[in-house]
Structure formats: structure tokens, C-alpha cells
Amino acid sequence: MLEGVNVALGVTGSIAAVKVVELAHELRRRGASVRAVMSESARGIVHPWAVEFATERDVVTEITGAVEHVELCGVEGWADVYLVAPATANTVGKMAAAVDDTPVTTTATTALGAGVPVVVAPAMHEPMYDHPGVLESIERVESWGVDFVDPRVEEGKAKIASVDAICLDVARAAGDRPLDGDHVVVTSGATSERIDPVRVLTNRASGRTGRAVARACYVRGADVTLVHDGEDVPYAAVTHVESAEEMLDAVLEACADADAVCSVAAISDYTVEPAEEKIRSGGELVLELAPTPKLLDAVREAHPDLTLVGFKAETSGDDDAMVAQARRIMERAGLAFVVANDASVMGREETRALVVRADGYEEYTGTKDGLGLRVADELAAER
């Protein structure tokens, strides 16, 4: 998601500066080039040599006659985005007041004046983060278009966001946003149907593809609702569900103001009336299964004009058969396109899929993150 992006990385004097080596490495793993700028306070926490090692570039520790701030973040400067991580309360306040008395704040003033996208990842003690002046400064800087990566408030501290969350926000700030202003609902992973209080019917879907689609839609500018039986994520508002019925209800509710739905989840096709107590083992057991409603059909009936994208997993291993099944569901529910794949890719990082439309299909082979970006871009073409 960061291929070819130049990131200027401003490091300030929060103890979270110890994370900057890991952050710089991850930015580079995702394709970015990184050049760092450090305040004097930051240099007291992490040595510039460590940051130089992580970026493989010289570190700016002072502004000289070479006007490093302009070369990095001025008009037609090197950077595509300026990331301040970690950002102290002191730094946020200075950015809001256009005070530029450190290499980091001078570069920030330059970036904001030159229209370079700016991302800030604050890190401080919780009382500092809750200070009215700090909150006002954040609000003011946000009004200028600066993106703040929300910290994790734990143990009385506003801890710096995860490396993944920061990288995603950098990608969102630096890249094109064809889905800007859109609300995209994404379903992900498996659902489970209760048999008794301890047993369920479910499937092997890991949710990796659904999360990749949600992440990609976020990077492309969308506000994302992720409906799944999983953890909270920094790139989407999460609705937690377990059963097919809960997922359908949650999606229908989220569709009230949605622009598109990507139904990636492997939703249970059958459910069962659960026993109130645990079923004893040792004997034969017959379960009477009942079909669950088709989510896409229900959404289409409730929202005739909504853009819908389907996913279809098959086990035939035959492309023509997968395309035929994809077109069947496409015609039935009026879908924009369907992503078809063999079920053997469940749980894997790599995938092979067919992006099927009414007039043809194209093959995708690569990572599921890459497939997520392909789906987001295909969806943007529909808007």
C-alpha cells in the first residue's frame, strides 16, 4: 500500500520514540522510502544512529543552511507525506500555534504551508492528552486537514497507535482517495450457529480476505463498517456478530446510510434450533438443519439501488464452473461484480481469485492485501 511513497518521519521526545526503529522498518517493508527528522529531546531517548540504520538514510538533527525542512517538505520537496510519530503534547501545541523551534516542528510548519499531507501519532500520559488545551490544539490542527492516528488509552497513558494503524493512515493520507466520503459495509470471516451452549456449526474461513477488503477501502478514503466475529480494528467501526441472523440484522442496520456493501464473509448456509443444555456425548445425534436467508438477496430487496459486491467460494477447481456460479449470484442479486475463488485458499496469506463481471472476468494472483486493494479499486470504478 506504500509502494513508491516518500515518508518524512518526525520523531519527538516521547518515550514512545523507542518504537521508531520498528515503525521505520515496517514503512519500508510496505514499500515506502523513509527519511527521519529528530528533535533534541528525541535524541535523548533513541540514538540517531539507530534511526539511520532503520531508514538507511542520514537523519536530520538540526536545520542548517541546506534548509533541510524545505528540501524535505517544501513545495516540490522530497516527501509525499510527513508523519510525526510519536508526537508529544508539546509538539502538538506548537504545530497548532505555528511555532517552529525544533527540526520536527519547523518541518511541520513547512509541510502545512506547502500542502504536504501530514499524519500525527500522539503519545503522552492520559491527563496530558485530556488537557483542554491539547484537545483544542488537536481539533485546530485537524481542521487544517491533518490526520491524527488515535492513541490506545491504557494504564493511564495515551499510548502510540499500533505500527499497522500508523502505516494504514500514512497510506490513506499519501494515496488517492476515490472512495472519499463513501460509507462501505464489509462482512468478514465465518459465522457460527449454536447447537447447544458449548457447540457450534461453523466453517474454516479466517476472515483475512474480508479484513483486507476493509483495510483497502479505508486506505482509499472510505468510512468502513466491518461486520464480523472478531476483534476491534483501527481502520473500521466494528459490529460484532456470531450467527448468520445476527450478521444479516447488523448489515441491514448499517445499510441505512451505506453507499456499498462487500459481502466477503463465509456465512452459514444452515442453522439449527439449539438445545438449552449441553447435549451428552456417546450416542448418535441427528440435527435438523434449516437454510439461512441469503444476505445479498435480503439487502437487495431492502435497498434496490445500493452497490453490492459478492464473494463466491467453490471447490470444483474449475475456472469455468466458478465463473458460472459467480454470474448466477450476480444476476440473482443484481451485483456489481463477484470475486470467485477456490475454497483451498481459506486461511492462507496468498490467494488466487477471479474478478467476474457480466462481460468477462480477470484473474488475480497474489496476497490477500493486494486482492483487497483490487476490490476497493473495482468498487471505486462503480461510484
Sequence and secondary structure as in RCSB ss.txt:
>XXXX:A:sequence
MLEGVNVALGVTGSIAAVKVVELAHELRRRGASVRAVMSESARGIVHPWAVEFATERDVVTEITGAVEHVELCGV
EGWADVYLVAPATANTVGKMAAAVDDTPVTTTATTALGAGVPVVVAPAMHEPMYDHPGVLESIERVESWGVDFVD
PRVEEGKAKIASVDAICLDVARAAGDRPLDGDHVVVTSGATSERIDPVRVLTNRASGRTGRAVARACYVRGADVT
LVHDGEDVPYAAVTHVESAEEMLDAVLEACADADAVCSVAAISDYTVEPAEEKIRSGGELVLELAPTPKLLDAVR
EAHPDLTLVGFKAETSGDDDAMVAQARRIMERAGLAFVVANDASVMGREETRALVVRADGYEEYTGTKDGLGLRV
ADELAAER
>XXXX:A:secstr
  TT EEEEEE SSGGGGGHHHHHHHHHHTT EEEEEE HHHHTTS HHHHHHHHTS  B S  TT HHHHHHST
T S SEEEEEEE HHHHHHHHHT   SHHHHHHHHHHHHT  EEEEE EEHHHHT HHHHHHHHHHHHTT EE  
 EEETTEEE   HHHHHHHHHHHHS  TTTT EEEEE SB  EESSSS EE     SHHHHHHHHHHHHTT EEE
EEESS   TTSEEEE  SHHHHHHHHHHHGGG SEEEE SB  SEEE   SS   SSS     EEE   HHHHHH
HH TT EEEEEEEESS  HHHHHHHHHHHHHHHT SEEEEEEGGGTT SEEEEEEEETTEEEEEEEEHHHHHHHH
HHHHHHH 
